[in-house]
C-alpha cells in the first residue's frame, strides 16, 4: 500500500472555508482561519452568498439589487482580506455565489475538493448561536463532507492566537 502522507505533503494544501457576511461574529471565524493557515499552511477561502429575494418579478429592480449586493459583498470581502493580510502572508481566495446559503456552502464544498474545514463563528447572544450555525448543526454531523469548526463569538483575538 503506498504511503499517502508523502503525496499530501507535496501536493495538498488544505483550505479553510469561511462564510463572510455582515454579522459581528464573522471576524472571529476569519481570524481563526487566518491564524490556523499562518501556522499550518494552506489558503483561506472567503465565501459570500447573495440570497434570493422577493423582487424577482421586477427584472430591472432585481438586477440593480443584485449589482448592489455583489458590490457590498466585494467590499466586505476586501475588508476581511485586509484583516487576514494583517496576520502575515496568507493566501486568500474570494468567492461570491448566488442562492440559498446552506446550498451554496455545499456547492462550494463540492466544487473545491481542497476545502478541508468549514469555519463558522457562533453569535455572542442569548438568542442562540445564529441562524447559520443553527442551520448547519440541525443538519447533523454527517451532512457535510468536511469537519466544521465553530468559534465562540465571545473569544478574544488574543485567546484565538493562543489556540492556533
FENBEL-V358043 format. One record per residue. N is the residue number from 1. NEAR is the number of other ideal C-beta (glycine too) atoms within 12 Angstrom. Layout:
n=N near=NEAR
n=N near=NEAR
This chain:
n=1 near=4
n=2 near=7
n=3 near=9
n=4 near=11
n=5 near=11
n=6 near=10
n=7 near=10
n=8 near=16
n=9 near=12
n=10 near=10
n=11 near=12
n=12 near=19
n=13 near=21
n=14 near=28
n=15 near=34
n=16 near=44
n=17 near=48
n=18 near=50
n=19 near=47
n=20 near=44
n=21 near=33
n=22 near=18
n=23 near=28
n=24 near=17
n=25 near=33
n=26 near=34
n=27 near=32
n=28 near=37
n=29 near=45
n=30 near=45
n=31 near=36
n=32 near=40
n=33 near=47
n=34 near=39
n=35 near=34
n=36 near=32
n=37 near=35
n=38 near=26
n=39 near=19
n=40 near=20
n=41 near=20
n=42 near=28
n=43 near=32
n=44 near=45
n=45 near=43
n=46 near=42
n=47 near=44
n=48 near=39
n=49 near=31
n=50 near=28
n=51 near=26
n=52 near=18
n=53 near=18
n=54 near=10
n=55 near=17
n=56 near=15
n=57 near=9
n=58 near=13
n=59 near=11
n=60 near=12
n=61 near=15
n=62 near=19
n=63 near=14
n=64 near=15
n=65 near=22
n=66 near=23
n=67 near=17
n=68 near=17
n=69 near=26
n=70 near=21
n=71 near=17
n=72 near=20
n=73 near=30
n=74 near=21
n=75 near=19
n=76 near=30
n=77 near=32
n=78 near=20
n=79 near=23
n=80 near=37
n=81 near=28
n=82 near=19
n=83 near=29
n=84 near=35
n=85 near=19
n=86 near=19
n=87 near=27
n=88 near=17
n=89 near=14
n=90 near=34
n=91 near=25
n=92 near=34
n=93 near=30
n=94 near=29
n=95 near=30
n=96 near=30
n=97 near=32
n=98 near=24
n=99 near=19
n=100 near=18
n=101 near=29
n=102 near=28
n=103 near=20
n=104 near=26
n=105 near=39
n=106 near=26
n=107 near=21
n=108 near=34
n=109 near=30
n=110 near=16
n=111 near=19
n=112 near=24
n=113 near=15
n=114 near=22
n=115 near=36
n=116 near=30
n=117 near=30
n=118 near=38
n=119 near=44
n=120 near=42
n=121 near=36
n=122 near=31
n=123 near=26
n=124 near=21
n=125 near=18
n=126 near=8
n=127 near=12
n=128 near=17
n=129 near=28
n=130 near=29
n=131 near=23
n=132 near=36
n=133 near=35
n=134 near=19
n=135 near=23
n=136 near=31
n=137 near=21
n=138 near=14
n=139 near=18
n=140 near=10
n=141 near=12
n=142 near=9
n=143 near=19
n=144 near=27
n=145 near=20
n=146 near=28
n=147 near=20
n=148 near=33
n=149 near=28
n=150 near=27
n=151 near=39
n=152 near=24
n=153 near=29
n=154 near=18
n=155 near=24
n=156 near=17
n=157 near=21
n=158 near=11
n=159 near=16
n=160 near=29
n=161 near=18
n=162 near=12
n=163 near=18
n=164 near=24
